[in-house]
Amino acid sequence: MAGVLTLTAIADDPLVLTRRLVLKGGAEVVFRPLTVADAERLSGFLEGLSPESRRFSTHDGHDLAAARELCAAIARYDKLRLVLEEASSDRIVGLLEFSLDLHPDDITRYQEAGIRLAATDCRFGPTLADDFQGKGVGTHVFPLVADVARRLGRNRIVLWGGVLADNPRAIRYYEKNGFRRVGSFTGADGTRSIDMLLDLDLVPGP
């Protein structure tokens, strides 16, 4: 597909997706792809997450080894990871993750709900630093998230592993930004999650 960005192209030129945003209150953040030089700061972000934020996140580790693994994986697999960086301090305050491959379990669940997932769909999962939560940051950034998905040649976004049913703030956030509920499921650990899907044709550009 002509004009579609590849993970290799983004790794070679991170500026292609780099944007500067002014948040409510005047604070500035930089929205950009994760780079190999980010391991130490990404480790600080992961280690600083509260137990509750870790429970809601999409990644497994929260230390320097996990950060190095994420940085080493840039353009090697199907994942695109972007960060939010506080402009005044260069501190990473958000990690936004895309998966361009669909998990078989997701495909099966959505098919049971009457939705056939395709290669033009992607998975998405965001995590914000605790002191940046509940301030509208995710909604402010979301038009850029949608734009990245479009530039990757995607038409729809599904949630990476769904959203935990006992996370009402996240559910409100997704619904506010156009996601609709598709169904629910119970994970291997007994927790209930909700599948949600966004049609990017319904989201205005940044």
Order of alpha helices (4+ residues) and beta strands (2+ residues): alpha-beta-beta-alpha-alpha-alpha-beta-beta-alpha-beta-alpha-beta-beta-alpha-beta-beta
